[in-house]
Amino acid sequence: MRALTKKSEHNYVVGMKPKPQEIVAARALLRWTAADLLQAANHRLSKSTLEKIEAGKPVRPLLLDTVIQTLEAEGIVFLENGVCLKQKEP
């Protein structure tokens, strides 16, 4: 289990970025393809970068933050040990 510290401006814990499988799960919750995520991120990263992130390979922190911010803008919440989708208000 990941230890909690203070929260960042995002939902994830400082020093504890979402795991690769949590990024994949977040995309699945939104029913997004990789292309959908890249488009929502205004193509600020490449398909190969997204593949690296989802495979757990190192990328520049700014690129990972782009993915996280894009998913959070759609209602994804990264938890201490998982991910969920906020219900949209009517």
Gaussian input, Z-matrix of N, CA and C with variables (Angstrom, degrees):
# hf/3-21g

backbone

0 1
 N
 C     1     B1
 C     2     B2     1     A1
 N     3     B3     2     A2     1     D1
 C     4     B4     3     A3     2     D2
 C     5     B5     4     A4     3     D3
 N     6     B6     5     A5     4     D4
 C     7     B7     6     A6     5     D5
 C     8     B8     7     A7     6     D6
 N     9     B9     8     A8     7     D7
 C    10    B10     9     A9     8     D8
 C    11    B11    10    A10     9     D9
 N    12    B12    11    A11    10    D10
 C    13    B13    12    A12    11    D11
 C    14    B14    13    A13    12    D12
 N    15    B15    14    A14    13    D13
 C    16    B16    15    A15    14    D14
 C    17    B17    16    A16    15    D15
 N    18    B18    17    A17    16    D16
 C    19    B19    18    A18    17    D17
 C    20    B20    19    A19    18    D18
 N    21    B21    20    A20    19    D19
 C    22    B22    21    A21    20    D20
 C    23    B23    22    A22    21    D21
 N    24    B24    23    A23    22    D22
 C    25    B25    24    A24    23    D23
 C    26    B26    25    A25    24    D24
 N    27    B27    26    A26    25    D25
 C    28    B28    27    A27    26    D26
 C    29    B29    28    A28    27    D27
 N    30    B30    29    A29    28    D28
 C    31    B31    30    A30    29    D29
 C    32    B32    31    A31    30    D30
 N    33    B33    32    A32    31    D31
 C    34    B34    33    A33    32    D32
 C    35    B35    34    A34    33    D33
 N    36    B36    35    A35    34    D34
 C    37    B37    36    A36    35    D35
 C    38    B38    37    A37    36    D36
 N    39    B39    38    A38    37    D37
 C    40    B40    39    A39    38    D38
 C    41    B41    40    A40    39    D39
 N    42    B42    41    A41    40    D40
 C    43    B43    42    A42    41    D41
 C    44    B44    43    A43    42    D42
 N    45    B45    44    A44    43    D43
 C    46    B46    45    A45    44    D44
 C    47    B47    46    A46    45    D45
 N    48    B48    47    A47    46    D46
 C    49    B49    48    A48    47    D47
 C    50    B50    49    A49    48    D48
 N    51    B51    50    A50    49    D49
 C    52    B52    51    A51    50    D50
 C    53    B53    52    A52    51    D51
 N    54    B54    53    A53    52    D52
 C    55    B55    54    A54    53    D53
 C    56    B56    55    A55    54    D54
 N    57    B57    56    A56    55    D55
 C    58    B58    57    A57    56    D56
 C    59    B59    58    A58    57    D57
 N    60    B60    59    A59    58    D58
 C    61    B61    60    A60    59    D59
 C    62    B62    61    A61    60    D60
 N    63    B63    62    A62    61    D61
 C    64    B64    63    A63    62    D62
 C    65    B65    64    A64    63    D63
 N    66    B66    65    A65    64    D64
 C    67    B67    66    A66    65    D65
 C    68    B68    67    A67    66    D66
 N    69    B69    68    A68    67    D67
 C    70    B70    69    A69    68    D68
 C    71    B71    70    A70    69    D69
 N    72    B72    71    A71    70    D70
 C    73    B73    72    A72    71    D71
 C    74    B74    73    A73    72    D72
 N    75    B75    74    A74    73    D73
 C    76    B76    75    A75    74    D74
 C    77    B77    76    A76    75    D75
 N    78    B78    77    A77    76    D76
 C    79    B79    78    A78    77    D77
 C    80    B80    79    A79    78    D78
 N    81    B81    80    A80    79    D79
 C    82    B82    81    A81    80    D80
 C    83    B83    82    A82    81    D81
 N    84    B84    83    A83    82    D82
 C    85    B85    84    A84    83    D83
 C    86    B86    85    A85    84    D84
 N    87    B87    86    A86    85    D85
 C    88    B88    87    A87    86    D86
 C    89    B89    88    A88    87    D87
 N    90    B90    89    A89    88    D88
 C    91    B91    90    A90    89    D89
 C    92    B92    91    A91    90    D90
 N    93    B93    92    A92    91    D91
 C    94    B94    93    A93    92    D92
 C    95    B95    94    A94    93    D93
 N    96    B96    95    A95    94    D94
 C    97    B97    96    A96    95    D95
 C    98    B98    97    A97    96    D96
 N    99    B99    98    A98    97    D97
 C   100   B100    99    A99    98    D98
 C   101   B101   100   A100    99    D99
 N   102   B102   101   A101   100   D100
 C   103   B103   102   A102   101   D101
 C   104   B104   103   A103   102   D102
 N   105   B105   104   A104   103   D103
 C   106   B106   105   A105   104   D104
 C   107   B107   106   A106   105   D105
 N   108   B108   107   A107   106   D106
 C   109   B109   108   A108   107   D107
 C   110   B110   109   A109   108   D108
 N   111   B111   110   A110   109   D109
 C   112   B112   111   A111   110   D110
 C   113   B113   112   A112   111   D111
 N   114   B114   113   A113   112   D112
 C   115   B115   114   A114   113   D113
 C   116   B116   115   A115   114   D114
 N   117   B117   116   A116   115   D115
 C   118   B118   117   A117   116   D116
 C   119   B119   118   A118   117   D117
 N   120   B120   119   A119   118   D118
 C   121   B121   120   A120   119   D119
 C   122   B122   121   A121   120   D120
 N   123   B123   122   A122   121   D121
 C   124   B124   123   A123   122   D122
 C   125   B125   124   A124   123   D123
 N   126   B126   125   A125   124   D124
 C   127   B127   126   A126   125   D125
 C   128   B128   127   A127   126   D126
 N   129   B129   128   A128   127   D127
 C   130   B130   129   A129   128   D128
 C   131   B131   130   A130   129   D129
 N   132   B132   131   A131   130   D130
 C   133   B133   132   A132   131   D131
 C   134   B134   133   A133   132   D132
 N   135   B135   134   A134   133   D133
 C   136   B136   135   A135   134   D134
 C   137   B137   136   A136   135   D135
 N   138   B138   137   A137   136   D136
 C   139   B139   138   A138   137   D137
 C   140   B140   139   A139   138   D138
 N   141   B141   140   A140   139   D139
 C   142   B142   141   A141   140   D140
 C   143   B143   142   A142   141   D141
 N   144   B144   143   A143   142   D142
 C   145   B145   144   A144   143   D143
 C   146   B146   145   A145   144   D144
 N   147   B147   146   A146   145   D145
 C   148   B148   147   A147   146   D146
 C   149   B149   148   A148   147   D147
 N   150   B150   149   A149   148   D148
 C   151   B151   150   A150   149   D149
 C   152   B152   151   A151   150   D150
 N   153   B153   152   A152   151   D151
 C   154   B154   153   A153   152   D152
 C   155   B155   154   A154   153   D153
 N   156   B156   155   A155   154   D154
 C   157   B157   156   A156   155   D155
 C   158   B158   157   A157   156   D156
 N   159   B159   158   A158   157   D157
 C   160   B160   159   A159   158   D158
 C   161   B161   160   A160   159   D159
 N   162   B162   161   A161   160   D160
 C   163   B163   162   A162   161   D161
 C   164   B164   163   A163   162   D162
 N   165   B165   164   A164   163   D163
 C   166   B166   165   A165   164   D164
 C   167   B167   166   A166   165   D165
 N   168   B168   167   A167   166   D166
 C   169   B169   168   A168   167   D167
 C   170   B170   169   A169   168   D168
 N   171   B171   170   A170   169   D169
 C   172   B172   171   A171   170   D170
 C   173   B173   172   A172   171   D171
 N   174   B174   173   A173   172   D172
 C   175   B175   174   A174   173   D173
 C   176   B176   175   A175   174   D174
 N   177   B177   176   A176   175   D175
 C   178   B178   177   A177   176   D176
 C   179   B179   178   A178   177   D177
 N   180   B180   179   A179   178   D178
 C   181   B181   180   A180   179   D179
 C   182   B182   181   A181   180   D180
 N   183   B183   182   A182   181   D181
 C   184   B184   183   A183   182   D182
 C   185   B185   184   A184   183   D183
 N   186   B186   185   A185   184   D184
 C   187   B187   186   A186   185   D185
 C   188   B188   187   A187   186   D186
 N   189   B189   188   A188   187   D187
 C   190   B190   189   A189   188   D188
 C   191   B191   190   A190   189   D189
 N   192   B192   191   A191   190   D190
 C   193   B193   192   A192   191   D191
 C   194   B194   193   A193   192   D192
 N   195   B195   194   A194   193   D193
 C   196   B196   195   A195   194   D194
 C   197   B197   196   A196   195   D195
 N   198   B198   197   A197   196   D196
 C   199   B199   198   A198   197   D197
 C   200   B200   199   A199   198   D198
 N   201   B201   200   A200   199   D199
 C   202   B202   201   A201   200   D200
 C   203   B203   202   A202   201   D201
 N   204   B204   203   A203   202   D202
 C   205   B205   204   A204   203   D203
 C   206   B206   205   A205   204   D204
 N   207   B207   206   A206   205   D205
 C   208   B208   207   A207   206   D206
 C   209   B209   208   A208   207   D207
 N   210   B210   209   A209   208   D208
 C   211   B211   210   A210   209   D209
 C   212   B212   211   A211   210   D210
 N   213   B213   212   A212   211   D211
 C   214   B214   213   A213   212   D212
 C   215   B215   214   A214   213   D213
 N   216   B216   215   A215   214   D214
 C   217   B217   216   A216   215   D215
 C   218   B218   217   A217   216   D216
 N   219   B219   218   A218   217   D217
 C   220   B220   219   A219   218   D218
 C   221   B221   220   A220   219   D219
 N   222   B222   221   A221   220   D220
 C   223   B223   222   A222   221   D221
 C   224   B224   223   A223   222   D222
 N   225   B225   224   A224   223   D223
 C   226   B226   225   A225   224   D224
 C   227   B227   226   A226   225   D225
 N   228   B228   227   A227   226   D226
 C   229   B229   228   A228   227   D227
 C   230   B230   229   A229   228   D228
 N   231   B231   230   A230   229   D229
 C   232   B232   231   A231   230   D230
 C   233   B233   232   A232   231   D231
 N   234   B234   233   A233   232   D232
 C   235   B235   234   A234   233   D233
 C   236   B236   235   A235   234   D234
 N   237   B237   236   A236   235   D235
 C   238   B238   237   A237   236   D236
 C   239   B239   238   A238   237   D237
 N   240   B240   239   A239   238   D238
 C   241   B241   240   A240   239   D239
 C   242   B242   241   A241   240   D240
 N   243   B243   242   A242   241   D241
 C   244   B244   243   A243   242   D242
 C   245   B245   244   A244   243   D243
 N   246   B246   245   A245   244   D244
 C   247   B247   246   A246   245   D245
 C   248   B248   247   A247   246   D246
 N   249   B249   248   A248   247   D247
 C   250   B250   249   A249   248   D248
 C   251   B251   250   A250   249   D249
 N   252   B252   251   A251   250   D250
 C   253   B253   252   A252   251   D251
 C   254   B254   253   A253   252   D252
 N   255   B255   254   A254   253   D253
 C   256   B256   255   A255   254   D254
 C   257   B257   256   A256   255   D255
 N   258   B258   257   A257   256   D256
 C   259   B259   258   A258   257   D257
 C   260   B260   259   A259   258   D258
 N   261   B261   260   A260   259   D259
 C   262   B262   261   A261   260   D260
 C   263   B263   262   A262   261   D261
 N   264   B264   263   A263   262   D262
 C   265   B265   264   A264   263   D263
 C   266   B266   265   A265   264   D264
 N   267   B267   266   A266   265   D265
 C   268   B268   267   A267   266   D266
 C   269   B269   268   A268   267   D267

   B1=1.4351
   B2=1.5261
   B3=1.3127
   B4=1.4565
   B5=1.5289
   B6=1.2973
   B7=1.4652
   B8=1.5245
   B9=1.3094
   B10=1.4574
   B11=1.5207
   B12=1.2996
   B13=1.4547
   B14=1.5209
   B15=1.3062
   B16=1.4628
   B17=1.5305
   B18=1.3318
   B19=1.4619
   B20=1.5235
   B21=1.3276
   B22=1.4557
   B23=1.5180
   B24=1.3478
   B25=1.4537
   B26=1.5182
   B27=1.3252
   B28=1.4592
   B29=1.5283
   B30=1.3093
   B31=1.4560
   B32=1.5267
   B33=1.3197
   B34=1.4516
   B35=1.5277
   B36=1.3064
   B37=1.4584
   B38=1.5237
   B39=1.3306
   B40=1.4610
   B41=1.5292
   B42=1.3199
   B43=1.4596
   B44=1.5217
   B45=1.3113
   B46=1.4607
   B47=1.5259
   B48=1.2950
   B49=1.4583
   B50=1.5245
   B51=1.3161
   B52=1.4651
   B53=1.5282
   B54=1.3138
   B55=1.4633
   B56=1.5260
   B57=1.3322
   B58=1.4674
   B59=1.5292
   B60=1.3313
   B61=1.4580
   B62=1.5279
   B63=1.3237
   B64=1.4625
   B65=1.5339
   B66=1.3093
   B67=1.4641
   B68=1.5235
   B69=1.3261
   B70=1.4704
   B71=1.5325
   B72=1.3280
   B73=1.4647
   B74=1.5327
   B75=1.3125
   B76=1.4627
   B77=1.5249
   B78=1.3092
   B79=1.4658
   B80=1.5296
   B81=1.3280
   B82=1.4714
   B83=1.5294
   B84=1.3401
   B85=1.4649
   B86=1.5294
   B87=1.3120
   B88=1.4659
   B89=1.5301
   B90=1.3339
   B91=1.4792
   B92=1.5263
   B93=1.3311
   B94=1.4530
   B95=1.5179
   B96=1.3098
   B97=1.4532
   B98=1.5324
   B99=1.3129
   B100=1.4642
   B101=1.5304
   B102=1.3245
   B103=1.4672
   B104=1.5309
   B105=1.3346
   B106=1.4676
   B107=1.5269
   B108=1.3333
   B109=1.4665
   B110=1.5205
   B111=1.3122
   B112=1.4676
   B113=1.5269
   B114=1.3234
   B115=1.4635
   B116=1.5280
   B117=1.3377
   B118=1.4599
   B119=1.5291
   B120=1.3249
   B121=1.4699
   B122=1.5297
   B123=1.3263
   B124=1.4765
   B125=1.5222
   B126=1.3246
   B127=1.4702
   B128=1.5230
   B129=1.3569
   B130=1.4707
   B131=1.5241
   B132=1.3377
   B133=1.4538
   B134=1.5108
   B135=1.3090
   B136=1.4660
   B137=1.5226
   B138=1.3249
   B139=1.4645
   B140=1.5284
   B141=1.3177
   B142=1.4684
   B143=1.5371
   B144=1.3336
   B145=1.4689
   B146=1.5191
   B147=1.3309
   B148=1.4619
   B149=1.5223
   B150=1.3225
   B151=1.4654
   B152=1.5293
   B153=1.3243
   B154=1.4714
   B155=1.5273
   B156=1.3292
   B157=1.4645
   B158=1.5212
   B159=1.3310
   B160=1.4562
   B161=1.5251
   B162=1.3254
   B163=1.4668
   B164=1.5314
   B165=1.3313
   B166=1.4629
   B167=1.5126
   B168=1.3221
   B169=1.4602
   B170=1.5342
   B171=1.3203
   B172=1.4696
   B173=1.5311
   B174=1.3288
   B175=1.4680
   B176=1.5236
   B177=1.3081
   B178=1.4662
   B179=1.5278
   B180=1.3206
   B181=1.4693
   B182=1.5261
   B183=1.3299
   B184=1.4535
   B185=1.5303
   B186=1.3249
   B187=1.4668
   B188=1.5212
   B189=1.3286
   B190=1.4593
   B191=1.5230
   B192=1.3264
   B193=1.4631
   B194=1.5292
   B195=1.3163
   B196=1.4680
   B197=1.5198
   B198=1.3245
   B199=1.4596
   B200=1.5300
   B201=1.3144
   B202=1.4667
   B203=1.5289
   B204=1.3134
   B205=1.4674
   B206=1.5193
   B207=1.3201
   B208=1.4611
   B209=1.5236
   B210=1.3287
   B211=1.4631
   B212=1.5323
   B213=1.3279
   B214=1.4656
   B215=1.5235
   B216=1.3085
   B217=1.4666
   B218=1.5282
   B219=1.3257
   B220=1.4635
   B221=1.5232
   B222=1.3411
   B223=1.4535
   B224=1.5129
   B225=1.3170
   B226=1.4587
   B227=1.5261
   B228=1.3218
   B229=1.4585
   B230=1.5249
   B231=1.3281
   B232=1.4604
   B233=1.5193
   B234=1.3151
   B235=1.4500
   B236=1.5184
   B237=1.3193
   B238=1.4648
   B239=1.5297
   B240=1.3020
   B241=1.4672
   B242=1.5161
   B243=1.3194
   B244=1.4512
   B245=1.5111
   B246=1.3160
   B247=1.4580
   B248=1.5261
   B249=1.3351
   B250=1.4614
   B251=1.5218
   B252=1.3251
   B253=1.4528
   B254=1.5172
   B255=1.3314
   B256=1.4646
   B257=1.5159
   B258=1.3138
   B259=1.4604
   B260=1.5172
   B261=1.3128
   B262=1.4616
   B263=1.5126
   B264=1.3176
   B265=1.4675
   B266=1.5228
   B267=1.3452
   B268=1.4865
   B269=1.5020
   A1=108.91
   A2=115.62
   A3=120.50
   A4=109.82
   A5=115.73
   A6=120.87
   A7=109.78
   A8=115.84
   A9=120.42
   A10=110.71
   A11=115.21
   A12=122.27
   A13=105.56
   A14=118.49
   A15=117.72
   A16=110.70
   A17=114.80
   A18=121.12
   A19=110.19
   A20=115.31
   A21=120.92
   A22=108.65
   A23=116.49
   A24=118.97
   A25=110.29
   A26=116.66
   A27=121.65
   A28=106.49
   A29=116.75
   A30=120.09
   A31=112.75
   A32=117.87
   A33=119.06
   A34=110.86
   A35=115.22
   A36=122.17
   A37=109.46
   A38=116.88
   A39=121.56
   A40=109.18
   A41=115.98
   A42=120.87
   A43=113.26
   A44=117.21
   A45=121.57
   A46=108.91
   A47=116.59
   A48=120.52
   A49=108.94
   A50=117.40
   A51=119.41
   A52=111.17
   A53=115.16
   A54=120.89
   A55=108.89
   A56=117.35
   A57=119.96
   A58=112.66
   A59=116.98
   A60=119.09
   A61=111.73
   A62=117.68
   A63=120.84
   A64=110.66
   A65=116.91
   A66=120.82
   A67=108.88
   A68=116.72
   A69=121.41
   A70=109.74
   A71=117.14
   A72=121.52
   A73=110.61
   A74=116.94
   A75=120.79
   A76=110.35
   A77=115.48
   A78=119.92
   A79=110.15
   A80=115.95
   A81=120.80
   A82=111.29
   A83=117.03
   A84=120.13
   A85=111.47
   A86=115.66
   A87=120.62
   A88=111.83
   A89=115.16
   A90=121.58
   A91=110.64
   A92=114.16
   A93=121.72
   A94=110.95
   A95=115.55
   A96=121.42
   A97=107.35
   A98=115.84
   A99=119.46
   A100=109.63
   A101=116.07
   A102=120.41
   A103=111.00
   A104=117.47
   A105=120.87
   A106=110.99
   A107=116.12
   A108=120.08
   A109=110.98
   A110=116.65
   A111=120.07
   A112=110.96
   A113=116.81
   A114=120.15
   A115=110.65
   A116=117.50
   A117=121.14
   A118=111.18
   A119=116.48
   A120=121.92
   A121=111.45
   A122=115.60
   A123=121.33
   A124=111.98
   A125=115.33
   A126=122.22
   A127=112.71
   A128=116.05
   A129=120.57
   A130=111.96
   A131=116.56
   A132=121.24
   A133=107.93
   A134=116.14
   A135=121.17
   A136=110.73
   A137=114.54
   A138=120.37
   A139=109.99
   A140=117.45
   A141=119.99
   A142=110.79
   A143=117.46
   A144=120.03
   A145=110.05
   A146=117.74
   A147=121.06
   A148=110.32
   A149=116.99
   A150=120.72
   A151=110.52
   A152=117.41
   A153=120.92
   A154=110.32
   A155=116.96
   A156=121.11
   A157=109.95
   A158=116.66
   A159=121.06
   A160=112.66
   A161=117.04
   A162=121.36
   A163=111.52
   A164=116.86
   A165=120.55
   A166=114.62
   A167=116.65
   A168=120.04
   A169=109.10
   A170=117.22
   A171=119.60
   A172=112.52
   A173=114.35
   A174=122.19
   A175=106.91
   A176=116.47
   A177=120.10
   A178=109.23
   A179=117.45
   A180=120.65
   A181=113.61
   A182=117.49
   A183=120.97
   A184=111.26
   A185=117.01
   A186=120.75
   A187=110.88
   A188=117.26
   A189=120.18
   A190=110.27
   A191=116.94
   A192=120.71
   A193=111.21
   A194=117.23
   A195=121.00
   A196=110.21
   A197=117.16
   A198=121.37
   A199=109.90
   A200=116.53
   A201=121.30
   A202=110.62
   A203=117.28
   A204=121.17
   A205=111.36
   A206=117.01
   A207=120.89
   A208=110.69
   A209=116.65
   A210=120.43
   A211=110.91
   A212=116.87
   A213=120.37
   A214=111.32
   A215=117.86
   A216=121.06
   A217=111.44
   A218=116.12
   A219=121.38
   A220=112.63
   A221=117.01
   A222=120.38
   A223=115.79
   A224=117.84
   A225=120.98
   A226=109.29
   A227=116.27
   A228=122.39
   A229=107.45
   A230=116.08
   A231=121.05
   A232=108.00
   A233=115.78
   A234=122.71
   A235=110.20
   A236=116.40
   A237=120.29
   A238=110.83
   A239=116.14
   A240=119.58
   A241=110.01
   A242=116.55
   A243=119.79
   A244=111.76
   A245=114.24
   A246=121.60
   A247=107.95
   A248=116.07
   A249=119.14
   A250=108.79
   A251=114.63
   A252=121.72
   A253=108.09
   A254=116.77
   A255=121.19
   A256=109.23
   A257=115.47
   A258=120.42
   A259=108.28
   A260=115.80
   A261=119.16
   A262=108.85
   A263=114.58
   A264=119.84
   A265=108.93
   A266=116.18
   A267=119.57
   A268=112.88
   D1=144.57
   D2=-180.00
   D3=-85.80
   D4=136.06
   D5=179.48
   D6=-75.70
   D7=142.47
   D8=178.00
   D9=-85.01
   D10=137.43
   D11=169.18
   D12=-127.91
   D13=-158.14
   D14=-179.32
   D15=-74.26
   D16=153.91
   D17=179.72
   D18=-81.07
   D19=148.04
   D20=174.99
   D21=-86.38
   D22=-171.47
   D23=176.07
   D24=-68.51
   D25=-17.72
   D26=174.67
   D27=-93.12
   D28=-177.36
   D29=-178.81
   D30=-80.91
   D31=-17.64
   D32=-176.61
   D33=-80.60
   D34=162.22
   D35=-175.89
   D36=-82.98
   D37=138.69
   D38=179.62
   D39=-55.13
   D40=130.47
   D41=-179.70
   D42=82.15
   D43=-4.27
   D44=-178.81
   D45=-127.85
   D46=81.04
   D47=177.96
   D48=-71.04
   D49=156.44
   D50=177.31
   D51=-57.50
   D52=144.76
   D53=176.72
   D54=-70.78
   D55=156.10
   D56=179.09
   D57=-53.73
   D58=-41.81
   D59=-178.66
   D60=-68.33
   D61=-22.77
   D62=176.01
   D63=-74.29
   D64=-34.09
   D65=174.75
   D66=-65.05
   D67=-45.35
   D68=178.43
   D69=-62.08
   D70=-44.02
   D71=-179.70
   D72=-63.78
   D73=-39.25
   D74=179.08
   D75=-62.22
   D76=-42.82
   D77=178.41
   D78=-63.20
   D79=-40.23
   D80=179.23
   D81=-65.18
   D82=-39.58
   D83=178.23
   D84=-60.67
   D85=-33.75
   D86=178.97
   D87=-85.14
   D88=-7.79
   D89=-175.73
   D90=59.10
   D91=42.36
   D92=-179.51
   D93=-102.47
   D94=142.71
   D95=167.98
   D96=-84.19
   D97=172.50
   D98=175.11
   D99=-59.80
   D100=-40.05
   D101=179.90
   D102=-62.52
   D103=-37.51
   D104=177.54
   D105=-61.72
   D106=-43.71
   D107=179.85
   D108=-65.73
   D109=-43.53
   D110=179.02
   D111=-61.16
   D112=-40.76
   D113=178.95
   D114=-66.86
   D115=-43.58
   D116=179.27
   D117=-62.90
   D118=-29.30
   D119=178.15
   D120=-85.76
   D121=11.25
   D122=179.72
   D123=55.92
   D124=33.38
   D125=177.22
   D126=55.00
   D127=36.14
   D128=176.87
   D129=-80.79
   D130=0.13
   D131=173.75
   D132=-146.26
   D133=162.76
   D134=-177.22
   D135=-95.64
   D136=165.23
   D137=177.09
   D138=-60.55
   D139=-39.75
   D140=-179.04
   D141=-66.53
   D142=-34.12
   D143=176.60
   D144=-66.28
   D145=-43.88
   D146=177.90
   D147=-61.31
   D148=-40.66
   D149=177.78
   D150=-62.18
   D151=-39.73
   D152=177.55
   D153=-63.57
   D154=-45.12
   D155=179.71
   D156=-58.99
   D157=-47.90
   D158=-177.28
   D159=-70.70
   D160=-18.22
   D161=176.97
   D162=-93.99
   D163=-2.69
   D164=179.03
   D165=81.11
   D166=16.41
   D167=178.48
   D168=-86.34
   D169=152.63
   D170=-177.19
   D171=-68.84
   D172=139.67
   D173=173.73
   D174=-138.98
   D175=167.55
   D176=177.03
   D177=-60.64
   D178=136.38
   D179=-178.93
   D180=-53.99
   D181=-35.53
   D182=179.68
   D183=-60.32
   D184=-37.01
   D185=-179.69
   D186=-70.33
   D187=-41.00
   D188=176.07
   D189=-63.92
   D190=-41.48
   D191=177.68
   D192=-60.98
   D193=-36.07
   D194=177.77
   D195=-60.86
   D196=-44.74
   D197=179.24
   D198=-63.87
   D199=-47.28
   D200=-178.70
   D201=-60.60
   D202=-47.51
   D203=-179.42
   D204=-62.70
   D205=-39.65
   D206=179.60
   D207=-63.76
   D208=-44.47
   D209=179.78
   D210=-67.29
   D211=-41.94
   D212=179.61
   D213=-64.40
   D214=-33.39
   D215=178.73
   D216=-64.16
   D217=-21.72
   D218=178.99
   D219=-96.44
   D220=5.75
   D221=175.82
   D222=104.20
   D223=3.16
   D224=177.99
   D225=-73.29
   D226=138.06
   D227=175.74
   D228=-123.11
   D229=122.43
   D230=175.91
   D231=-89.62
   D232=122.20
   D233=-177.54
   D234=-100.08
   D235=177.30
   D236=178.62
   D237=-57.04
   D238=-38.30
   D239=-176.66
   D240=-141.93
   D241=60.31
   D242=178.55
   D243=151.65
   D244=-165.01
   D245=-175.73
   D246=-149.91
   D247=147.42
   D248=175.72
   D249=-145.10
   D250=169.73
   D251=-179.92
   D252=-115.16
   D253=122.95
   D254=177.60
   D255=-67.91
   D256=141.34
   D257=174.99
   D258=-71.29
   D259=135.56
   D260=176.55
   D261=-77.63
   D262=138.84
   D263=-179.93
   D264=-76.98
   D265=141.19
   D266=-179.08
   D267=-67.99

